[in-house]
Amino acid sequence: MAKHQFVAIDKASIVLSDAAYMIYVEWKHPHVEDTIKAAVAALDRTARAQLGQAAEDAVKYATAVAKAVKAAG
């Protein structure tokens, strides 16, 4: 399996609330959740664990950014 170190942030996720962003994503990319589930199911156990950790790290980073933005006013 190739290792990729690419990260992308959807700019819409930065400016929209969580609820609004989820509506936008489903409108723009219907059935993404099903696609993600299928892709994750195709991974081996190690790759799933790495992906899970990367997702958790992204959430921590996004939370820190959100807190900084709120603190800055």
C-alpha positions as CSV (number, residue, x, y, z in Angstrom):
1,M,0.0,0.0,0.0
2,A,1.4,3.4,-1.0
3,K,1.9,6.0,1.8
4,H,0.6,9.4,1.1
5,Q,1.3,12.4,3.3
6,F,-1.2,14.8,1.7
7,V,-3.8,16.7,3.7
8,A,-6.6,18.8,2.4
9,I,-9.0,21.1,4.3
10,D,-12.3,21.9,2.7
11,K,-12.6,25.7,3.1
12,A,-16.3,25.4,3.5
13,S,-15.7,23.4,6.7
14,I,-13.9,26.3,8.2
15,V,-16.7,28.9,7.6
16,L,-19.8,26.8,8.1
17,S,-21.2,25.4,11.3
18,D,-21.0,21.7,11.7
19,A,-24.7,21.2,10.9
20,A,-24.5,23.5,7.8
21,Y,-21.3,21.8,6.6
22,M,-22.9,18.4,6.8
23,I,-25.9,19.6,4.8
24,Y,-23.5,21.1,2.2
25,V,-21.4,18.0,2.0
26,E,-24.4,15.7,1.5
27,W,-25.8,18.1,-1.1
28,K,-22.5,18.4,-2.9
29,H,-21.3,14.8,-2.5
30,P,-24.3,12.6,-1.9
31,H,-23.7,9.2,-0.2
32,V,-20.2,10.1,0.9
33,E,-20.7,8.3,4.2
34,D,-21.4,5.1,2.3
35,T,-18.3,5.6,0.2
36,I,-16.2,6.2,3.2
37,K,-17.6,3.1,5.0
38,A,-16.8,1.0,1.9
39,A,-13.3,2.4,1.6
40,V,-12.5,1.8,5.3
41,A,-13.9,-1.7,5.1
42,A,-11.4,-2.4,2.3
43,L,-8.5,-1.5,4.4
44,D,-6.5,-4.0,6.5
45,R,-6.5,-3.7,10.3
46,T,-3.2,-1.7,10.4
47,A,-4.3,0.8,7.8
48,R,-7.7,1.2,9.6
49,A,-5.9,1.9,12.8
50,Q,-3.6,4.5,11.2
51,L,-6.6,6.1,9.5
52,G,-8.5,6.2,12.8
53,Q,-5.6,7.9,14.5
54,A,-5.2,10.4,11.7
55,A,-8.9,11.2,11.9
56,E,-8.6,11.7,15.7
57,D,-5.6,13.9,15.3
58,A,-7.5,16.0,12.7
59,V,-10.4,16.5,15.1
60,K,-8.0,17.6,17.9
61,Y,-6.3,20.1,15.5
62,A,-9.7,21.4,14.3
63,T,-10.9,21.8,17.9
64,A,-7.7,23.8,18.8
65,V,-8.2,26.0,15.7
66,A,-11.9,26.6,16.6
67,K,-11.0,27.5,20.2
68,A,-8.3,29.9,19.0
69,V,-10.7,31.6,16.6
70,K,-13.3,32.0,19.3
71,A,-10.7,33.4,21.7
72,A,-9.5,35.9,19.2
73,G,-13.0,37.2,18.8
